[in-house]
Amino acid sequence: MPIVVNLDVMMAKRKMSLNELSEKVDLTLANLSILKTGKAKAIRFSTLDAICKVLNCQPGDLLEYIAKGKKVKSGDHFTLLYFFKIFITAS
């Protein structure tokens, strides 16, 4: 899918767990997990609005367009995510 969801990266930057985000935006863990893993087919603007308010970010911080056919290096997204997971674990 050409749209990549970077919810996990923003949560790591804000040092926020999925449980905490779920409570603050009033969404189920299951629905947030689907969004976080990139399995969601759509997102309501009201949901995007709530997530952006809680994470103090812009929609573009959460969603990224990857042109069809463009090669994405496997380390591009995962290196940053790995760094934040280690940072949070160490804190």
N, C-alpha and C positions, 0 to 999 in steps of 0.2 A: 504494500500500500504506500502511495507516495506521501501520505501525511504521517509524520512521526510525532508521537506524544511524549513530551519530555517532563511529564508530571513528577516522575521519580527524581529527576535532577533538581527541580525547583524545591521539592520537599526536602531533599538533602541539604540544599543551600540554606533553607529556613530551619533546619534541624527539627523537622516535624514528622511524626510517624503517620502511617495510614489511619490508625485508630483516632489520633488527635484530629486529623483533617476531616475524617468522617463525621466526628461529633460537631466540629465547627461549621461545616457546610450542610449538615443535616442530610447526608446521603449514606446509603448502606455501604458496608465494607465491600460487599460483592460488586456493587456498581462502580465504586472507585477503583477496585482491583481490575475490573474489565477495562476501564479507561487507562489506568496506569500501565497495563501490559500491552496496550495498543490493539486490543481486540474489539473495541467499541466501533460501531458503524456510524454513530452520530453522537453529537452532544448538544444539549439545549443551551441557548444563550444564557438562560438564567443559571444553569449549572456552571458554565464557564465564568460568569460574573461572580458567583459565590466563591469559586475556587480562587480567582484572581484577587478578590478582596481579602481573603484569609491569607494567601501567600504573598500579598502585596507585590503583584507582578502584572504584566501585560499578557494578553492572549498569545502574542508572538513568542513569549518566553516558554509557553506550554506546548505550542503547536509549531511544527516545522514542515515545510513542503520540500520534498526531495523529488526532483524531476524524474519522470519515467526514463529508465535506461541509464541514469546516472549511477555510477558505481559509488557506493558508500563504503569507505574503509571500515572494517569491523572494529577498529580501535577508536574511531572518531567519537562515538557516543559512549562506548563502554569504558574507556579510559577515564573520562571525567566522572562517570557514575561510580566507578570503582574507587576513585580518589575520595569522593564524598562519603561513601559507605565506610571506608577506613577512618576518615576524619571523625565521623559521628561515633563510630565504635570506640575510638580512642578518647573521645571527650567524656 
